[in-house]
Amino acid sequence: MAQTKPLRIGVLGAANIARQFIGAVASSPLVSVSAVASRDRGKAEKFAKETGLGRCYGSYLELLADPEIDAIYNPLPNTLHAEWSIRAADAGKHVLCEKPLATTAADARAMFAAAKRNNVHLVEAYPWLAQPLTAKLRELLSSHAIGKPQIVRSSFGVSFSDTSDIRLRPDVGGGALLDAGSYALSLIRLVSGEAPTRVSATAQWAETGVDRTMLATLEFPGGLVAQMSCSLATCFHRHALIAGDAGTIETLFLNHPPIGGPAAITVKRGTKVDASVEIVEAAGGNGFLYEAESFARLVASGPAQWTGASREESIDIAVMLEAIATSAKSGQPVTLPG
């Protein structure tokens, strides 16, 4: 079914990422960001004026009550994702929620339960998953281009030193794991196709109390072993290696290529050092735009149109995030139900 009118989206909060999202989708015929809400009316008015939005609200509930809003983009602090996504679903709005979907697996399940009982869609925002290059990565894996994956290494690091930055504040769910680590884990989950059974992690902690750097080893029922690293204390880097029993794949799994690097995957087919190398390329572009248009198609035509994380993938990512945090804090491995 062709989409006849744009999906009308309201934004919760006036965060910088919301500004980026609005700018990215401004030219889209499939989505229209129509309103913003902030707990500070003046802040909402200023944000709406600067971004060209027609309506603004001084509370989130006012936005959720707007009958001219079809869906909500939720880029609120991590600790508010569950509460306001559930409230949006209960108000009959579809929800595109920024990663990580939730800070606990129980919250993630409660969010999807709210979406189901209200017959609305809830999805987690990972712009890289909406990229055309990711579709090619999925094709390579499903066609067994490198045989059966045996090892995955996924890493993402950036640098933040201002202790007032939201990413370094424990009260709002800051830390490397929930920020950069969720991206690295989303790639691991794409490859594994299942949740892990055992997780071991270690961390370095910032003076604010959040994890500044986190490393984890994850073991999966099918035999795959993965290593995840994330940091808020390094120069920018984003890279993944998938090693199979018949070849390797390397990717930067970027949100908005060519920003950060090319929209390309390096594939080596063969088991020897001189294995043939193939560069697989795809169109690049703004991941917010790809993601928002995929979300609009999902609402209009159903789940087959969504290119991002499934319900099962998002719950498994939440499970991994929680287990890694528990292991790092306790110093002990965490065993998960098989």
Secondary structure, DSSP 8 states (H G I E B T S, - for coil): ----S-EEEEEES--HHHHHHHHHHTT-SSEEEEEEE-SSHHHHHHHHHHHT-SEEESSHHHHHT-TT--EEEE-S-GGGHHHHHHHHHHTT-EEEEESSS-SSHHHHHHHHHHHHHTT--EEEE-GGGGSHHHHHHHHHHHTTTTSSEEEEEEEEEEE---TTSGGG-GGGT-SHIIIIIHHHHHHHHHHH-S--SEEEEEEEE-TTSSEEEEEEEEE-TTS-EEEEEEESEEEEEEEEEEEESSEEEEE---SSTTTTS-SEEEEEESSSTT-EEEEEE-----HHHHHHHHHHHHHHH-GGG--S--HHHHHHHHHHHHHHHHHHHHTS-EE---
